[in-house]
Amino acid sequence: MSTLIVIPSYWTKVAPMESQAVNQRSFDQQFGHTGSRLERALTSLNIVKEKNFQVLVITGTDSPESQEQINQEVMGIIKQVAEKTGIKIWLFPNTLVARVREIFRDFSDRDALDFLCVDGYANIRNTGLIVAQILGAEEVVFVDDDEYVDDPHFLHKAREHLEKTVEGKIVAGVGGYYVDPRKAYRRSIKPEPWKAFWNLHRLLNEALCHLVETQPRIKLTPLVLGGCLVLTRPLFTAIPFDVRIPRGEDIDYVINARMFGLSIFFDNQLYIVHDPPPKLYPLWKTLRQDIYRFTYERAKLRDQEPMEGMSHVSVEELDPYPGAFLKDDLEEKIARACTILADQYQTEGKEDSARETLKNIDIMRGEALPRENAFHQFLHIKKLWEKMMEFTAREDISERLRKLLSSS
């Protein structure tokens, strides 16, 4: 098997259960219509002209009491789509983690078992890479469950330049971009005073405009989008997603790969349609996650040390985004943005949200700061990952795991 398309499906509950008798329709509504979106994502792959691929769906949830029902819902979707399209679809449900860990009970380094987890974006993607190794995939294509393919040549474009030499560097991975159902790729931005200091979406638009609208088609990139991301085996067996990143794990992956001389390029002809549900998290919480990730990423860049086989990554080569949030003025950006946003919340009568927003400033000065050398921390994670990849490449282990996956 050459290509594995990995679809993480995270079910977040959006409404209380009204009754014990839950039918398929009402159950899907409780989780923001995740099931219908997943079905659309899977079904859309049938238009792809290249058929030598398989699909892996990984489920996670913030509602553990509903996990079994989620598994049944997803299995029903997979069965229906597989029968209709003939696509081979594997399922790795949250409930399978404990059984996989049992197979790993003799694994020498128990800390590496932490990679077997489906809580959080980085963890669920790492689990997808572990299963890709087990199944013998040569490349992984990440697609999110709120997306769908409308380009029959999507897979051809995703694989077209892999492991070729571009700009004197081997293409170890490729990123594409999102368009909305109307084929627009620019994000709409609501003007608000606090964004004058936290202009994340404007800078992301600026970076994407350059990547999409300029030549050459394939170019080195400071960012990728995790729902349209292709990784080769030499890349994904060497570099994990950093589990210390709460969000933005896709862009962080570019930085980590570049540190180890592995280059990810942007393809301005590779796209996928992104049709997400409404945002569930309040602004102050999303901002808090950004504070954690940018503080940690900046520390990782600052803590770099000259080492054999490694390349120094500068903040400037990550401009305009994410580089703008990895510089010396990060604290000032955070403090000013949070102060103005808190005032906005207070004006709207949202006192609790105002307090949480101001708390972000304290978190920036304390809790978000890495307690250890962030670069050394990632080196440790990478060593554990390499051990995990070696272990799962063993024929006896991969055979047992494949049987377990087949039974699920």
FENQUIBEL-V373438 format. One record per helix or strand. SS is the DSSP state (hx for helix, st for strand). FROM is the first residue (numbers start at 1). LEN is the number of residues. If there is no record, write none. Layout:
ss = [SS	SS]
from = [FROM	FROM]
len = [LEN	LEN]
This chain:
ss = [st	hx	hx	st	hx	st	hx	hx	hx	st	st	hx	st	st	hx	hx	st	st	hx	hx	st	hx	hx	hx	hx	hx	hx	hx]
from = [3	24	34	53	64	89	94	110	121	139	147	154	165	169	193	200	218	228	233	249	263	283	316	323	330	351	374	395]
len = [9	7	14	9	22	4	10	6	15	5	2	7	2	11	4	14	3	5	4	11	12	20	3	3	18	15	20	13]
